């Protein structure tokens, strides 16, 4: 997110935005076992994507929100586009979002 936001916001505004976001999303602690699992997982070609999928799995997330869902075709957590996630947020509270 930092990489994407840096093109749109000043550093101070970006920090405020991310701090506010941290109040409503679950932040997963990345430890040695998560990194090792991601490095050893041959189903993913990108270690960072694998790490994100592993983090989502740990917290039983309903979705991984990403601009490139193809990179998560082997994820045990469904990957959806940001626009689809925003649509889900605007629906009545019958959807399960973690």
Backbone as a ProteinNet text record, in pm:
[ID]
protein_1_A
[PRIMARY]
XXXXXXXXXXXXXXXXXXXXXXXXXXXXXXXXXXXXXXXXXXXXXXXXXXXXXXXXXXXXXXXXXXXXXXXXXXXXXXXXXXXXXXXXXXXXXXXXXX
[TERTIARY]
82.2	0	87	194.4	284.3	334	369.9	421.3	317.3	194.1	87.9	52.3	37.9	-4.4	98.6	225	329.8	316.7	248.2	228.3	115.4	32.4	-85.8	-83.3	-5.6	-10.5	128.5	131.5	256.7	289.4	411	452.2	367.5	343.8	262.5	118.8	59.7	-77.3	-85.7	15.1	17.8	27.1	111.1	124.4	-7.6	-74.8	-204.4	-306.6	-309.5	-402.8	-377.1	-252	-217.9	-241.2	-216.4	-245.8	-395.5	-476.5	-621.6	-666.4	-607.7	-641	-605	-494.4	-451.1	-549.8	-639.6	-741	-858.1	-871.4	-986.9	-950.8	-822.8	-781.2	-690.1	-684.3	-598.5	-457.9	-358.5	-219.4	-155.6	-98	-39	109.6	155.5	298.2	368.6	466.8	542.3	664.2	672.9	784.2	862.2	959.8	1048.2	972.9	878	806.7	725.2	664.1	589.5	681.6	795.3	891.1	943.4	979.5	1030.1	922.5	798.4	689.3	670.8	680.7	663.5	778.3	898.4	1013.8	1008.4	948.7	944.6	820.6	726	602.1	625	617.8	643.8	519.6	405.1	283.2	280.3	363.3	370.6	505	502.4	628	682.3	596.4	635.5	627.1	739.3	746	659.8	659.2	579.2	429.6	383.9	243.7	211.7	302.2	282.9	274.8	359.6	359.2	225.2	172.4	41.6	-68.1	-62.8	-161.8	-150.8	-28.4	-7.3	-61	-39.3	-91.3	-244.2	-303.1	-450	-505.2	-434.9	-478.8	-473.5	-370.1	-352.7	-469.6	-519.9	-628.4	-766.4	-769.5	-895.7	-967	-889.8	-947.2	-1037.6	-1139.5	-1229.6	-1167.3	-1082.9	-1026.7	-884.8	-811.3	-689.5	-729.8	-713	-749.1	-623.3	-627.8	-508.6	-548.3	-455.4	-478.5	-449.3	-384.4	-347.8	-393.3	-517	-573.8	-508.2	-455.2	-390.6	-273.5	-205	-91.1	-132.7	-262.4	-311.6	-399.4	-385.1	-469.4	-444.3	-328.1	-297.4	-314.6	-374.4	-397.1	-518.8	-510.4	-626.3	-729.2	-692.1	-782.9	-814.7	-942.4	-987.9	-930.7	-876.2	-824.1	-928.7	-953.2	-1049.4	-987.5	-1042.7	-996.8	-1043.8	-969.5	-1013.1	-1154.7	-1189.3	-1324.1	-1431.1	-1402.6	-1497.6	-1511.5	-1399.6	-1403.3	-1486.4	-1466.9	-1544.9	-1692.8	-1725.1	-1865.5	-1923.3	-1842.9	-1888.3	-1913.1	-1829.1	-1845.5	-1973.4	-2016	-2135.8	-2264.2	-2252.4	-2369.4	-2416.3	-2543	-2590.3	-2498.9	-2489.8	-2394.9	-2425.3	-2452.3	-2472.1	-2345.6	-2249.6	-2124.4	-2030.9	-1942.7	-1846.2	-1712.3	-1676.2	-1546.9	-1463.5	-1340.5	-1245.7	-1132.3
-118.4	0	125.4	119.9	234.7	270.7	170	190.7	260.4	216.8	274	415.1	431.3	559.4	669.8	634.2	735.7	821.1	769.7	843.9	947.3	930.4	1014.4	1108.7	1073.2	1146.8	1187.7	1292.7	1330.8	1225.3	1224.1	1126.9	1139.9	1260.7	1280.2	1232.5	1266.3	1223.5	1071.5	1013.9	869.1	799.6	850.2	791.9	800.8	914.4	930.5	831.5	818.8	726.5	582.6	542.3	405.4	381.8	481.1	467	451.3	526.3	511.3	373.8	329.8	198.2	87.9	106.2	4.4	-12.6	83.2	73.6	-15	-41.2	-118.7	-250.3	-276.1	-403.2	-477.4	-606.5	-690.6	-688.8	-659.8	-662.2	-789.6	-866.2	-994.6	-976.6	-1034	-1032.2	-1132.8	-1085.8	-1173.6	-1224.2	-1355.6	-1415.2	-1509.7	-1572.8	-1661.1	-1773.8	-1835.1	-1949.3	-1906.3	-1788.2	-1739.1	-1715.5	-1658.8	-1632.3	-1763.2	-1857.3	-1986.7	-2059.8	-2060.9	-2125.6	-2063.5	-1932.2	-1863.5	-1893.1	-1904.4	-1936.9	-2081.1	-2169	-2311.1	-2346.9	-2259	-2287.5	-2276.8	-2388.5	-2390.8	-2357.2	-2336.6	-2302.6	-2155.9	-2074.5	-1931.8	-1901.5	-1813.3	-1769.8	-1644.8	-1574.6	-1450.7	-1471.7	-1458.6	-1483.3	-1383.1	-1259.3	-1158.4	-1190.4	-1232.6	-1272.6	-1391.2	-1486.4	-1603.6	-1562.6	-1472.2	-1423.7	-1357.5	-1280.2	-1217.8	-1323.1	-1425.3	-1532.8	-1609	-1633.5	-1702.4	-1619.1	-1489.2	-1399.9	-1401.5	-1397.4	-1400.5	-1531.1	-1639.4	-1770.2	-1774.6	-1717.8	-1719.5	-1652.9	-1544	-1472.4	-1512.9	-1618.9	-1666.3	-1555.8	-1480.6	-1372.6	-1431.5	-1357.5	-1400.1	-1375.9	-1272.2	-1232.7	-1180	-1191.2	-1114.4	-1011.3	-884.7	-778.2	-738.7	-754.1	-733.2	-684.9	-613.9	-571.1	-684.3	-791.4	-901.1	-1033.9	-1067.6	-1190.9	-1316.1	-1306.9	-1423.7	-1474.7	-1383.9	-1424.7	-1505.9	-1507.5	-1576.5	-1696.5	-1747.5	-1860.5	-1985.1	-1995.4	-2109.1	-2078.3	-1964.7	-1924.4	-1997	-2032.9	-2094	-1988.9	-1859.8	-1748.9	-1683.1	-1663.7	-1606.5	-1466.5	-1442.5	-1310.2	-1236.7	-1110.6	-1029.2	-892.2	-826.7	-693.5	-589.3	-479.3	-372.9	-323.3	-310.2	-263.4	-361.5	-491.3	-591.4	-584.6	-560.5	-547.6	-426.2	-314.2	-194.4	-216.9	-293.7	-327.9	-410.1	-503.9	-585.4	-498.2	-398.9	-310.5	-228.2	-199.4	-118.2	-199.1	-332.6	-419.4	-421.4	-460.1	-477.5	-576.3	-564.8	-641.6	-790.9	-852.8	-997.2	-1069	-994.1	-1058.2	-1076.1	-1175.1	-1203.5	-1144.1	-1036.5	-972.5	-982.2	-1030.3	-1037.5	-942.9
0	0	0	73.8	81.4	-58.2	-134.6	-269.7	-358	-349.1	-431.3	-384.1	-253.4	-198.3	-215.2	-223.9	-232.4	-357.5	-458.4	-582.3	-569.1	-466.5	-453	-333.2	-231.3	-105.5	-59.1	21.5	86.4	192.1	239.4	340.4	466.3	512.8	632.8	613.1	499.7	472.4	460.2	398.2	382	517.4	604.5	738.2	814.8	805.5	872.8	818.6	687.3	623.4	667.6	666.6	705.8	854.4	938	1080.6	1103.9	1032	1042.5	993.2	884.4	831.4	931.5	1002.3	1099.1	1214.2	1230.2	1335.3	1294.8	1163.2	1117.6	1049.7	1027.6	968.3	1065	1049.9	1131.9	1072.2	1155.2	1111.3	1165.1	1074.7	1109.9	1136.4	1244.9	1276	1185.3	1111.9	1023	1099	1110.2	1183.9	1093.4	1152.2	1075.5	1006.4	1075.9	1016.6	895	899.3	782.6	664.1	690.8	582.3	524.1	609.4	562.2	481.7	531.9	458.1	320.6	314.3	186.2	89.9	142.2	57.8	7.4	85.7	48.4	-33.8	-43.7	-115.4	-265.7	-333.3	-478.2	-560.6	-496.4	-569.7	-612.5	-550.4	-582.1	-648.1	-746.6	-808.7	-740.7	-667.6	-600	-449.1	-381.8	-237.3	-160	-202.9	-133.4	-142.7	-260.5	-275.4	-185.3	-181.3	-97.1	49.7	89.8	227.3	260.7	169.1	190.4	203.6	120.2	127.1	259.4	304.1	432.4	548.6	543.9	648.9	649.2	530.6	520.7	578	551.3	602.1	754.7	812.3	958.2	1030.7	974.8	1042.2	990.1	908	849.9	772.5	696.1	615.5	507.9	476.1	369.6	232.6	223	94.6	108.2	-2.6	-24.4	-128.7	-97.2	-191.6	-266.8	-398	-480.6	-619.6	-684.2	-822.4	-920.5	-874	-963.1	-902.9	-925.8	-868.5	-927	-1047.9	-1109.7	-1026	-957.3	-875.3	-753.3	-723.2	-604.3	-639.7	-760.3	-802	-717	-653	-567.4	-418.7	-389.7	-250.9	-194.4	-67.4	-1.7	37.3	27.4	54.1	-80	-106.8	-233	-254.4	-371.8	-407.8	-489.6	-451.4	-524.6	-554.9	-654.3	-693.3	-592.4	-578.8	-487.1	-518	-645.1	-681.1	-634.4	-642.2	-593.3	-441.7	-373.6	-228.4	-187.1	-256.4	-225.4	-250.7	-353.8	-380	-265.7	-215.5	-101.9	21.2	41.3	156.2	148.1	26.7	10.9	17.5	15.9	28.5	173.5	194.8	332.8	407.4	535.1	617.1	622	507.6	503.3	460.3	404.8	361.7	479.5	467.7	572.1	534	598.6	573	698	684.3	797.1	773.3
[MASK]
++++++++++++++++++++++++++++++++++++++++++++++++++++++++++++++++++++++++++++++++++++++++++++++++++

